[in-house]
Amino acid sequence: MLEITDRFVAIFPKTKNDLHKITDDRLTNKIKTLGFKKSLLNNYFLAFDSKSSRQDEVEEKSGWLIDTFKGTKESHIDIENIEVLNWNDLHIFSENNIQFYNLIKWDSNSLEIQSDCLSHKYFYITKSKDLTFLASCLKDLLQIVPEAFDQSNPEGIIEYLNFGFFQGSNTLHKNIERSLPSKLYKWEVKSGLKKIQIKPLTIPQSNSSQTCDYFVELIGEAVKTSIVNRCNLETQHLTIGLSGGFDSRLLAGFCASENLKIKGYTYGNKLHSETSSACEIARTLGLEHQIIKYPENLIFDKVPIFLDVLEGHADLQVAQIFNLLSAPETCGTPLLHGYLGGPLSGHHIGVMNNADLQTKDGVAHTIYDHFSSSLMKTKSTCLGLKIEKDEIIQNIFESLDFSQKPYQAITKWELLNTQRDNIGSTLRILGSKYKVIAPLYDKKIIEIWQTLPLVALKNRFIFRELLKKYFPLLAEIPHSEEYYPILPNLKKMLLQYCKIKKAKIFNKSSMYANSDYIWTLSHGGFNNSQREFLLKGLLHMSESIQKVLGLEMEKDLYNILYQNGTVNRSGLDYLRRIYTLAVYSEWILNLKKSAIHLERD
């Protein structure tokens, strides 16, 4: 038996003598309210959704389950004719066809879970009263075991306010952890739940003996092969979010060169450089392209769906990605994503000081300095919590892999943290509707990129050479955040400049008139009304954040947001993250109230 799902819950007894606690009426009634389509009770309990429209108990004695994003589950992926022989077979199938997944193997006496190499579809784990609970959704976990949310996790909260994401298994709650990459989670009757290290993401030896042309050819062919192999399996038309950046244009270029039909979407306004560059990319490649209007209320109206999909464990800034869900496409439509293109090609390393990348200690401090909030660096306490800067740096240091060159350790840290958690949250957003295809999230491509010497990563040098070699016309279009293109073309540069200036002249009254980039609209304080909304919201929810997370609201919100009469960008980021914690706290309180009413009924 092989099933595919996007939601599951598993409950394990501490010993066989505790099995009766799973079948307790109060617990089983709670689980019934969650509406899972299928369930089984062996020496443990497992429930999951499936494509089946009816609820029933699983009769098979053993089986396999693929847990992935909803968009992939609802796509045209065919699993009926797959004969699963072992873990390796199912990993190969999932890496090629699904990419973001948990694989679950179960029988009457055991259950095992393995994930994709960065564990993007992480699940949550908690323990209570001799039972261990696993759930892919926090809201399901809260309905079953609400006491797990009673204690906050100061370390996780500080990490979130500092970086905008969590490291490792941290969450906002002390008694709840997230699953980790390269781990086998295995439960057996005799030994309980264990976490076993398997196939970690390794760093290959740096290769400084080859030429630039060698790497460009090697990476280019690997990317093209990955796109063709993944996209040729699709029976539906392909879509892509064209951002005006390098990653999406490279993928769109290879699709066009291989005659793969693809439709591009860009959200924004003609005033924005992202939109202007994306339109020019689509015109150059002859792609069907549609601009999705960016809503005037920006990110705050996305809070309900943000909580539903990301459950508060992300920076609200990513909520702008929800705009792509408004494209006129059905659930399960394939969407190409340039995920990992930035860190692999040196997006952050390129702006770091070489001298700091030569020692282990220098790397840990460099990561802290580069990714931390500049406001948090100046504070000794926040929201009533003490900030231990040395402890944060030490945690980074201990998580680094120094098996090869120090700069390579940064790339691996980025993959396991900023990409898995921060950028990975955009995959979870898009995955709620689309079957996300990320051609650069490929083991061979990751390994090749990691062998590049440091000089090839500066200013994303090799990526620029890729565009020059394979798509010179696309290299003449400026990156949305850069003035000069890779291959200067004065005519195109003047035309693009004039288009944006013309749009600004004819849209003087637009709220976007003072914004050159779409990203500036997602910070939560683009104009006075947005900033006022943010400050009032924080004051209104101060009691909720204290009840759920035990945090004391900052007293001088105005002076955090403004510095010498102008908006302090770092202060804005800090307050937006506190706002996210506050709306999360209100969400938790409402879910707890709902759980109490259900239990009474």
Residue pairs with C-beta under 8 A, 6 or more apart in sequence:
1 58
1 60
1 62
1 63
1 64
2 63
2 64
2 65
2 66
2 79
2 82
2 84
3 38
3 48
3 50
3 63
3 64
3 65
3 66
3 79
4 50
4 51
4 65
4 66
4 67
4 68
4 72
4 73
4 77
4 79
5 48
5 49
5 50
5 65
5 66
5 67
5 68
5 73
6 49
6 67
6 68
6 69
6 70
6 72
6 73
6 136
7 36
7 48
7 49
7 67
7 136
7 137
7 140
8 36
8 46
8 47
8 48
8 49
8 65
8 67
8 104
8 123
8 134
8 135
8 136
9 31
9 34
9 36
9 45
9 46
9 47
9 48
9 133
9 134
9 135
9 136
9 140
9 141
9 144
10 44
10 45
10 46
10 47
10 111
10 133
10 134
10 135
10 187
11 22
11 27
11 44
11 45
11 131
11 132
11 133
11 134
11 144
12 44
12 111
12 131
12 132
12 133
12 134
12 187
12 192
12 193
13 19
13 21
13 22
13 43
13 44
13 130
13 131
14 130
14 131
14 132
14 192
15 130
15 192
16 43
16 189
18 130
18 131
19 43
21 27
21 129
21 130
21 131
22 28
22 41
22 44
22 45
22 131
23 41
26 599
27 144
29 599
30 143
30 144
30 595
30 598
30 599
31 39
31 45
31 47
31 144
33 143
33 598
34 47
34 140
34 143
34 144
35 55
36 47
36 48
36 49
36 55
37 48
37 49
37 50
37 52
37 53
37 54
37 55
37 56
38 47
38 48
38 49
38 50
38 52
38 55
38 56
38 57
38 58
39 45
39 46
39 47
39 48
39 57
39 58
40 46
40 47
40 57
40 58
40 106
41 57
42 106
42 107
42 108
42 109
43 108
43 109
43 189
44 111
44 187
46 58
46 104
46 106
46 111
48 65
48 67
51 73
51 74
61 107
61 108
62 105
62 106
62 107
62 108
63 105
63 106
63 107
64 84
64 90
64 103
64 104
64 105
64 106
65 103
65 104
65 105
65 106
66 79
66 90
66 94
66 98
66 101
66 102
66 103
66 104
67 101
67 102
67 103
67 104
67 121
67 123
67 136
68 98
68 100
68 101
68 102
68 121
68 431
69 100
69 121
69 427
69 428
69 431
69 432
69 435
69 436
70 331
70 431
70 432
70 433
71 331
71 332
71 333
71 335
71 430
71 431
71 432
71 433
71 434
71 435
71 436
72 98
72 100
72 332
72 431
72 435
72 436
74 331
74 332
74 435
75 236
75 332
75 333
75 334
75 435
76 234
76 235
76 236
76 332
77 97
77 98
77 435
82 90
82 93
84 90
87 103
87 105
87 114
90 103
91 103
91 114
94 101
94 103
94 116
95 116
95 443
96 229
96 230
96 233
97 230
97 233
99 116
99 436
99 437
99 438
99 441
100 116
100 120
100 121
100 427
100 431
100 436
101 115
101 116
101 121
102 113
102 114
102 115
102 119
102 121
102 123
102 136
102 179
103 113
103 114
103 115
104 111
104 112
104 113
105 111
105 112
105 113
106 112
109 188
109 189
110 186
110 187
110 188
110 189
111 186
111 187
112 184
112 185
112 186
112 187
113 123
113 134
113 179
113 184
113 185
113 186
114 183
114 184
114 185
114 198
115 121
115 122
115 179
115 181
115 183
117 181
117 182
117 199
117 201
117 443
118 181
118 201
118 415
118 416
118 419
118 420
118 424
118 441
119 179
119 180
119 181
119 182
119 183
119 420
120 420
120 424
120 427
120 428
121 136
122 178
122 179
122 180
123 134
123 135
123 136
123 178
123 179
124 134
124 135
124 136
124 137
124 138
124 141
124 171
124 176
124 177
124 178
124 179
125 132
125 133
125 134
125 176
125 177
125 178
125 179
125 185
125 193
126 132
126 133
126 141
126 145
126 148
126 175
126 176
126 177
127 133
127 175
128 145
128 147
128 148
128 175
131 145
132 187
132 192
132 193
133 141
133 144
133 145
133 148
134 185
135 141
135 144
137 311
138 176
138 311
138 312
138 313
139 311
139 591
141 148
141 176
142 148
142 149
142 588
142 591
142 592
142 595
143 591
143 594
143 595
143 598
146 592
146 595
148 173
148 175
148 176
149 173
149 175
149 176
149 548
149 588
149 592
150 175
151 173
151 174
151 175
152 172
152 173
152 174
152 548
152 549
152 550
152 551
153 170
153 171
153 172
153 173
153 174
153 176
154 385
155 170
156 166
156 170
156 171
156 172
156 173
157 172
157 383
157 385
157 549
157 551
157 581
158 382
158 385
158 387
158 388
158 392
159 165
159 166
159 167
159 170
159 392
160 166
160 172
160 315
160 577
160 581
161 373
161 376
161 382
161 383
161 574
161 577
161 578
162 372
162 373
162 376
162 387
162 392
163 371
163 372
163 373
163 417
163 418
163 422
164 315
164 317
164 373
164 422
164 573
164 577
165 314
165 315
165 417
165 418
165 421
165 422
165 425
166 178
166 313
166 421
167 395
167 396
167 399
167 417
167 421
168 178
168 180
168 399
169 177
169 178
169 179
169 180
170 177
170 178
171 177
171 178
171 313
172 312
172 313
172 549
172 581
172 584
179 185
180 195
181 200
181 201
181 416
181 420
182 197
182 198
182 199
182 200
182 201
183 195
183 196
183 197
183 198
184 195
184 196
184 197
184 198
185 193
185 194
185 195
185 196
186 193
186 194
186 196
187 193
187 194
188 194
201 412
201 415
201 416
201 446
202 403
203 401
203 403
203 404
203 408
203 409
203 411
203 412
203 450
204 404
204 447
204 450
204 451
205 404
205 451
206 404
206 405
206 408
206 451
206 452
206 453
206 454
207 451
207 452
207 453
208 453
212 456
212 461
212 462
212 465
215 448
215 452
215 456
215 462
216 462
216 465
216 466
216 469
217 469
218 448
219 445
219 448
219 449
219 462
219 466
220 466
220 469
220 470
222 442
222 444
222 445
222 448
223 250
223 251
223 254
223 439
223 440
223 445
223 466
224 254
224 257
224 258
226 439
226 440
226 442
226 444
226 445
227 251
227 254
227 255
227 258
227 260
227 336
227 439
228 254
228 258
228 260
230 437
230 439
231 238
231 255
231 258
231 260
231 334
231 336
231 437
232 260
234 334
234 435
234 437
236 332
236 333
236 334
237 261
237 262
237 263
237 333
237 334
238 255
238 260
238 261
238 262
238 263
238 334
238 335
238 336
238 437
239 262
239 263
239 264
239 265
239 327
239 329
239 333
239 334
239 335
239 336
239 434
240 248
240 251
240 252
240 255
240 262
240 263
240 264
240 265
240 335
240 336
240 337
241 248
241 264
241 265
241 266
241 324
241 335
241 336
241 337
241 430
242 248
242 249
242 252
242 264
242 265
242 266
242 278
242 281
242 282
242 287
242 289
243 266
243 274
243 278
243 338
243 480
244 266
244 273
244 274
244 275
244 276
244 277
244 278
244 281
244 479
244 480
245 274
245 277
245 338
245 479
245 480
245 481
246 338
246 341
246 345
246 460
246 463
246 464
246 467
246 479
247 338
247 339
247 341
247 342
247 440
248 278
248 281
248 336
248 338
249 281
249 467
249 471
249 474
249 477
250 338
250 341
250 463
250 466
250 467
250 470
250 471
250 474
251 336
251 338
251 439
251 440
252 262
252 264
252 281
252 282
252 285
252 287
252 336
253 285
253 467
253 470
253 471
253 474
254 470
255 262
255 336
256 262
256 285
256 286
256 287
257 470
257 471
262 287
262 288
262 336
263 287
263 288
263 289
263 290
264 278
264 281
264 282
264 287
264 288
264 289
264 290
265 289
265 290
265 291
265 292
265 324
265 327
266 274
266 275
266 278
266 279
266 289
266 290
266 291
266 292
267 291
267 292
267 293
267 294
267 320
267 323
267 324
267 326
267 518
268 274
268 275
268 291
268 292
268 294
268 518
269 275
269 293
269 294
269 503
269 507
269 510
269 512
270 276
270 291
270 499
270 500
270 503
270 507
271 500
271 503
271 504
271 507
271 510
271 512
271 513
271 515
271 516
272 480
272 500
272 512
272 515
272 516
272 517
272 518
273 478
273 480
273 481
273 500
273 516
273 517
274 480
274 517
274 518
275 291
275 518
276 480
276 496
276 499
276 500
277 477
277 478
277 479
277 480
277 496
278 289
278 480
279 289
279 291
280 477
280 492
280 496
281 287
281 474
281 477
282 288
282 289
283 289
284 473
284 474
284 477
285 474
290 327
292 323
292 324
292 326
292 327
294 320
294 323
294 512
294 518
294 521
295 301
295 323
296 511
298 320
298 521
298 522
298 524
298 526
298 530
299 316
299 317
299 319
299 320
299 521
299 522
299 524
300 524
300 530
300 533
302 316
302 319
302 320
302 322
303 316
303 319
303 583
305 319
305 322
305 325
306 312
306 314
306 316
306 319
306 322
307 583
307 584
307 587
309 428
309 429
309 432
310 318
310 425
310 428
310 429
311 584
311 587
312 580
312 581
312 583
312 584
312 587
312 588
313 425
313 584
314 421
314 422
314 425
314 580
315 422
315 425
315 576
315 577
315 580
316 524
316 576
316 577
316 579
316 580
316 583
317 522
317 523
317 524
317 573
317 576
318 422
318 425
318 426
318 429
318 522
319 522
320 518
320 519
320 521
320 522
321 426
321 429
321 430
322 429
324 335
324 429
324 430
325 429
325 430
325 432
325 433
329 335
329 433
329 434
331 433
331 434
332 434
332 435
333 433
333 434
333 435
334 434
334 435
334 437
335 430
335 434
335 435
335 436
335 437
336 437
336 438
336 439
337 426
337 427
337 430
337 436
337 437
337 438
338 438
338 440
339 419
339 423
339 424
339 426
339 427
339 436
339 438
339 440
339 441
340 415
340 419
340 438
340 440
340 441
340 446
341 347
341 440
341 463
342 348
342 423
343 411
343 414
343 415
343 418
343 419
344 411
344 440
344 445
344 446
344 449
344 450
345 449
345 457
345 460
345 462
345 463
346 452
346 456
346 457
346 458
346 459
346 460
346 461
346 462
346 463
347 460
348 370
348 410
348 414
349 357
349 407
349 410
349 411
349 454
349 457
349 458
350 457
350 458
350 459
350 460
351 370
352 366
352 370
352 410
353 366
354 454
355 362
356 362
356 363
356 365
356 366
357 363
357 366
357 406
357 407
357 410
357 454
358 406
359 406
360 397
360 400
360 402
360 406
360 409
361 397
362 406
363 400
363 402
363 406
363 407
363 409
363 410
364 393
364 394
364 396
364 397
364 400
365 393
366 410
367 396
367 410
367 413
368 389
368 392
368 393
368 396
369 377
371 418
372 392
373 570
373 573
373 574
374 570
375 560
375 568
375 570
375 571
375 573
375 574
376 382
376 387
376 574
377 389
379 387
380 386
380 387
381 387
382 554
382 574
383 545
383 551
383 552
383 553
383 554
383 578
384 550
384 551
384 552
385 551
396 413
399 413
399 416
399 417
400 409
400 412
400 413
401 409
401 412
401 413
402 409
405 454
407 454
407 457
408 450
411 449
411 450
412 450
415 446
427 436
427 438
430 436
439 445
452 462
455 461
456 462
464 475
464 486
467 474
467 475
467 486
468 475
468 486
468 487
472 487
475 485
475 486
475 487
476 485
476 486
476 487
476 488
476 489
476 492
477 485
477 492
477 496
478 484
478 485
478 493
478 496
479 485
480 517
481 517
484 493
485 492
485 493
500 516
504 513
507 513
511 526
511 527
512 521
515 521
515 526
520 526
523 569
523 572
523 573
523 576
524 530
524 534
524 572
524 575
524 576
524 579
525 531
525 534
525 561
525 567
525 572
525 575
525 576
531 561
531 567
531 572
534 561
534 575
534 576
534 579
535 557
535 558
535 561
535 575
537 579
537 582
537 583
538 553
538 554
538 557
538 575
538 578
538 579
538 582
539 553
539 557
541 579
541 582
541 583
541 585
541 586
542 553
542 582
544 582
544 585
544 586
544 589
545 551
545 553
545 578
545 581
545 582
545 585
546 552
546 553
547 585
547 589
548 584
548 585
548 588
548 589
549 581
549 585
551 581
553 578
554 560
554 575
554 578
557 575
560 568
560 571
560 574
560 575
561 567
561 568
561 571
561 572
561 575
562 568
562 571
563 571
